[in-house]
Amino acid sequence: MKLFTSKFVMAVMLSLAGASQAYATDYPNIVGTWERVSGMRAMTGTAQNKQAPVLTAAGESGLKMLKVTSQISGVFEGEAKLVDGESHLIAGAIRKDGKRYVISSDIGTLSGEITGDEMEACFTTLLTTVNIAGCYQMKKAK
């Protein structure tokens, strides 16, 4: 019985140690300016605002840059700047894998993956006048 109890306690301790390591993440430092290098997007009207769809493989308009102003652990805040000069405040969180993230703004959401000085930023809008979705590749400015 004593041998069984010792093995059981050891198994529980090992599983707890593994569980704590699964949640211990080193988040990348993403503070700084991220500039768009390429991308694409699709735009349609809405039920209340009919308009012809526009599919843009080069993504000329839309997101120009993300500026992450401050970060604590896996949460951050900053600003999204659009090509037309419009700016929106952002709040974000990095997932426990230290790569994937989500961002909320007053016009929509972004999500993607961070790999070193590159970031994919895919987004959807939450507007009643237009539906826009797309993905941009971003690079951290030096």
C-alpha positions in Angstrom: 0.0 0.0 0.0 2.9 2.4 0.9 4.5 1.8 -2.6 1.2 2.5 -4.3 0.7 5.8 -2.3 4.2 6.9 -3.1 3.8 6.3 -6.8 0.4 8.0 -6.8 1.8 11.1 -5.0 4.8 11.2 -7.5 2.4 10.9 -10.4 0.2 13.8 -9.1 3.3 16.0 -8.5 4.6 15.4 -12.0 1.3 16.1 -13.6 1.0 19.4 -11.6 4.5 20.4 -12.6 3.7 19.8 -16.2 0.4 21.7 -16.0 2.2 24.7 -14.5 4.7 24.7 -17.3 1.9 24.6 -19.9 0.6 27.9 -18.6 4.0 29.6 -18.0 4.6 31.6 -21.1 7.3 34.0 -22.1 5.4 36.6 -24.1 7.3 38.4 -26.9 7.9 42.1 -26.5 5.7 43.6 -29.2 6.0 47.3 -28.1 6.8 49.4 -31.1 5.5 50.2 -34.6 4.4 47.4 -37.0 4.1 48.5 -40.6 2.2 46.8 -43.4 4.3 45.1 -46.1 1.5 43.3 -48.0 -2.1 42.2 -47.7 -5.5 41.8 -49.2 -9.2 42.4 -48.2 -12.8 41.9 -49.2 -15.6 44.4 -48.8 -19.4 44.2 -49.2 -22.3 46.3 -48.2 -24.8 45.3 -45.5 -28.5 44.5 -45.5 -29.2 48.2 -44.7 -26.5 49.6 -47.1 -26.4 47.7 -50.4 -23.3 48.1 -52.4 -21.2 46.2 -54.9 -18.5 43.9 -53.4 -14.9 45.0 -53.8 -12.1 42.3 -53.7 -8.6 43.7 -53.4 -5.7 41.3 -53.7 -3.2 44.1 -53.0 -5.0 45.7 -50.0 -4.2 49.3 -51.1 -6.5 50.8 -48.4 -7.2 49.7 -44.8 -4.6 49.0 -42.1 -1.3 51.0 -42.5 0.3 50.3 -39.2 -0.1 49.1 -35.6 1.6 51.0 -32.8 1.8 49.1 -29.6 2.4 51.7 -26.9 2.6 49.5 -23.7 2.6 45.9 -22.7 2.4 44.0 -19.4 2.9 40.3 -19.7 0.6 39.1 -22.5 -1.7 42.1 -22.6 -1.1 45.4 -24.6 -2.6 48.6 -25.8 -2.0 51.0 -28.6 -3.3 52.4 -31.9 -4.2 51.2 -35.3 -3.7 53.7 -38.2 -5.4 53.3 -41.5 -4.2 54.4 -44.9 -6.8 57.2 -45.0 -5.3 58.7 -41.8 -8.0 57.4 -39.5 -6.8 56.1 -36.1 -8.4 53.7 -33.6 -7.4 52.7 -30.1 -6.7 49.0 -29.6 -6.6 46.6 -26.7 -5.0 43.2 -27.2 -4.0 39.9 -25.6 -1.4 37.3 -26.6 -2.5 33.7 -26.3 -0.7 31.4 -23.9 1.3 29.9 -26.9 3.2 33.3 -27.1 2.5 33.6 -30.8 -1.2 34.1 -31.5 -3.1 37.2 -30.4 -6.4 39.0 -30.5 -7.1 42.7 -30.7 -10.3 44.7 -30.1 -11.0 48.2 -31.5 -14.1 50.3 -31.8 -14.6 49.2 -35.5 -13.7 45.5 -35.4 -11.3 42.8 -34.3 -7.9 41.6 -35.4 -6.1 38.3 -34.8 -3.0 36.7 -36.1 0.4 35.3 -35.2 3.7 36.9 -34.2 6.9 35.4 -35.4 10.0 37.4 -34.4 9.7 40.8 -36.2 6.8 39.7 -38.4 3.1 39.7 -37.6 0.1 38.6 -39.5 -2.9 40.7 -38.8 -6.3 39.4 -40.0 -9.4 41.5 -39.2 -13.1 41.8 -39.5 -15.2 44.9 -39.0 -18.2 45.3 -36.7 -20.0 48.1 -38.6 -23.6 48.4 -39.8 -22.7 50.2 -43.0 -20.0 47.9 -44.5 -18.5 44.4 -44.0 -14.7 44.2 -44.5 -12.4 41.3 -43.8 -8.7 40.9 -44.7 -5.2 39.8 -43.8 -2.1 41.9 -43.7 1.5 41.0 -43.2 3.3 43.4 -40.8 7.0 44.0 -40.1 8.3 45.6 -37.0 10.0 49.0 -37.9 13.6 49.3 -36.9 
